[in-house]
Each structure stands twice: as structure tokens, then as C-alpha cells.
């Protein structure tokens, strides 16, 4: 019989690391009503190089304290019809990237969206949470505490 993976308790808000995108401790909101996770990006556009299409984007925007101006390019992306927080459908670009939560590296899909008016630049949805996490709405910043405890152990 296959061993059941122990699920980690996560609260309603926390921090998340994006290694490939060179960002650590990005504030995030856990949203069990959202299917897909979402990342605040700016200057999202398709560019063509040598006959191939690339998705170009910058993580966050100039008004955010963690904004680095670094442009990211990927040829591994999709465009998908997503229902936004207002219940309306819109097309968004989707990338797969690696994130770190509770010391675990997780490959996950993120839609790229303008979340500039939102309190949290990252939204964590059900696809990333599924079979890994249990959400305890009475808790906050459990990953942040985990990271702090790991740093103090060293």
C-alpha cells in the first residue's frame, strides 16, 4: 500500500519564495476559492525572436518595494480563460515555475495578472494546495515562522 503523504498546515496569509524568479519572502494570500495561483506582474507581452514567440514580463511593478526591474522571458507558457475575482472571464498567460514553501520545492502553475490594487501580490490557489496542505483559517505566517526557526538553527 502506498504511503500517504503528510499534509502541512498553512494559514490564510504567508510568504513564498520564487527561486527561479529571484524573489524571496513575497507576501501571499491563500485562496481556496481560486483554482489557479496568480502572480502580480507588469509589462506582460508576447515578443518574437528568431521566429519564435516568447512571453516577456516583469514580476511585480515599480510601486512595489520588492520590484527589481528584471525582465523575464520564457517560451514555455499557455494562454487560458480564467474567471477573475469579480466572476468575469478573461484570458491570462500561465507559466510553470518552482516555488518553495516549508522547505519544499513545488512546481506550480501561476497566471500572470495585474494584482497592483490587491493587498497581496501572490494568490495561492487549490491546484498548488491540493494533496500538500490543509488550510487553517485561524493561522497566519506559518511558513514565515518555519523559515525563521530554520535560520536560527544554523
PyMOL commands that set and color helices and strands:
alter all, ss='L'
color gray80, all
select helices_A, chain A and resi 126-129+142-153
alter helices_A, ss='H'
color red, helices_A
select strands_A, chain A and resi 8-10+13-18+23-30+37-49+52-59+71-74+77-83+89-101+104-113+122-124+133-135
alter strands_A, ss='S'
color yellow, strands_A
deselect
rebuild
show_as cartoon
